[in-house]
Amino acid sequence: MANRLALSGTVCKTPLRKVSPSGIPHCQFVLEHRSVQEEAGLNRQAWCRMPVIVSGHANQAITHSITVGTQITVHGFITCHQMKNGLNKVVLHAEQIELIDSGD
């Protein structure tokens, strides 16, 4: 089954870094995406805030470059996480992260 997502945007919440009891590093942040997409021949404003989780050692070096306002593209897969209140939220699990050059 296909489950691939690439999403570009701006980090809008301070990254939270943790290490699990088994020693696996995790970094969590929220990515805000805004764009104009064409649908049915018309332009449509697309906007979302997507929680992102980066797990494991492979991508941890780049997470130290990520702060609020950083523009990135995240490639990965989506899944649901159940929150403490019992509601589910969709989360993007990052497998690759690219910093977007702001041109400054």
SULNOR-V386316 format. One record per run of one state. SS is the DSSP state (2 for helix, 1 for strand, 0 for the rest). FROM is the first residue (numbers start at 1). TO is the last residue. If there is no record, write none. Layout:
ss:SS from:FROM to:TO
ss:SS from:FROM to:TO
//
This chain:
ss:0 from:1 to:4
ss:1 from:5 to:19
ss:0 from:20 to:24
ss:1 from:25 to:39
ss:0 from:40 to:41
ss:1 from:42 to:55
ss:0 from:56 to:59
ss:2 from:60 to:63
ss:0 from:64 to:70
ss:1 from:71 to:82
ss:0 from:83 to:87
ss:1 from:88 to:99
ss:0 from:100 to:104
//
